[in-house]
Amino acid sequence: MRNIQVIDGANNCTYSIFQVSDEIFKIVFPKEGQDIEFNTDLSARLSEDDRELLNQELWKSLLDKVNAMGIHGTLFYDLDSKKKYYPEKRDSEMVSAL
């Protein structure tokens, strides 16, 4: 099982964490070593049916943060402005100064 934190652009964002299977994690983060994804890129590569199934899987796996044992990936919603900081979509390779 893997934990995905979802961050969106809302001022009242709760930074929810979802626990998903390795299979679902691989759908969201398909590249080797990838741990950052943007909803626009995810939506572009998945069919509408697959997006709906993924959304259903995520929402049924909401995890209470006190039970989270690490964060394995971050999914940004409506924050494409952050793409410039993650050109390789790896948190460890974040570009902090542009």
C-alpha positions as CSV (number, residue, x, y, z in Angstrom):
1,M,0.0,0.0,0.0
2,R,1.1,3.5,-0.8
3,N,0.0,6.9,0.5
4,I,-0.8,9.8,-1.9
5,Q,-1.2,13.3,-0.6
6,V,-3.5,15.5,-2.7
7,I,-2.8,19.3,-2.7
8,D,-5.1,21.7,-4.5
9,G,-5.3,25.4,-5.0
10,A,-8.1,26.1,-2.5
11,N,-7.3,28.4,0.4
12,N,-9.0,25.8,2.7
13,C,-7.3,22.8,1.2
14,T,-6.9,20.0,3.8
15,Y,-4.0,18.2,2.0
16,S,-5.8,14.9,2.2
17,I,-3.9,11.6,2.2
18,F,-5.2,8.5,0.4
19,Q,-3.9,4.9,0.9
20,V,-4.0,3.0,-2.4
21,S,-2.7,-0.2,-3.8
22,D,0.6,-0.4,-5.6
23,E,-1.4,-0.9,-8.9
24,I,-3.3,2.4,-8.4
25,F,-0.1,4.2,-7.4
26,K,1.5,3.1,-10.6
27,I,-1.4,4.5,-12.6
28,V,-1.0,7.9,-11.0
29,F,2.8,7.8,-11.0
30,P,3.7,5.7,-14.1
31,K,7.4,6.6,-14.5
32,E,10.2,4.9,-12.5
33,G,11.0,7.0,-9.5
34,Q,8.1,9.4,-10.1
35,D,6.4,10.7,-7.0
36,I,4.8,14.0,-8.3
37,E,1.9,14.3,-10.6
38,F,-0.5,17.0,-11.8
39,N,-4.2,16.3,-12.4
40,T,-4.0,17.9,-15.8
41,D,-1.3,15.4,-17.0
42,L,-3.1,12.5,-15.3
43,S,-6.4,13.5,-17.0
44,A,-4.7,13.8,-20.4
45,R,-3.4,10.2,-20.3
46,L,-6.5,8.5,-18.9
47,S,-9.8,7.9,-20.5
48,E,-12.9,9.4,-18.9
49,D,-13.9,6.0,-17.5
50,D,-10.5,5.4,-16.0
51,R,-10.5,8.8,-14.4
52,E,-13.9,8.1,-12.9
53,L,-12.7,4.7,-11.5
54,L,-9.5,6.3,-10.2
55,N,-11.5,9.0,-8.4
56,Q,-13.8,6.4,-6.8
57,E,-10.8,4.4,-5.7
58,L,-9.1,7.5,-4.1
59,W,-12.2,8.7,-2.2
60,K,-12.9,5.3,-0.7
61,S,-9.3,5.2,0.6
62,L,-9.2,8.5,2.5
63,L,-6.7,8.0,5.4
64,D,-6.7,9.7,8.7
65,K,-3.4,11.5,8.8
66,V,-2.5,10.2,12.2
67,N,-2.5,6.7,10.7
68,A,-0.3,7.7,7.7
69,M,3.0,5.9,7.6
70,G,4.7,8.3,5.2
71,I,3.8,10.0,2.0
72,H,4.9,8.2,-1.2
73,G,3.5,10.6,-3.8
74,T,2.0,14.0,-4.2
75,L,-0.9,14.8,-6.6
76,F,-1.4,18.5,-7.4
77,Y,-4.9,19.6,-8.5
78,D,-5.3,22.9,-10.3
79,L,-1.7,23.9,-9.5
80,D,0.0,23.7,-12.9
81,S,2.0,26.8,-11.9
82,K,4.1,24.4,-9.8
83,K,5.1,22.3,-12.8
84,K,8.2,24.4,-13.4
85,Y,9.5,23.3,-10.0
86,Y,9.1,19.6,-10.8
87,P,10.4,19.1,-14.3
88,E,11.3,15.4,-13.6
89,K,8.2,14.9,-11.4
90,R,10.4,13.8,-8.5
91,D,10.2,15.5,-5.2
92,S,13.9,14.9,-4.6
93,E,14.7,16.8,-7.8
94,M,12.6,19.8,-7.1
95,V,14.0,23.1,-8.6
96,S,13.8,25.6,-5.8
97,A,15.1,28.7,-7.5
98,L,14.0,29.8,-11.0
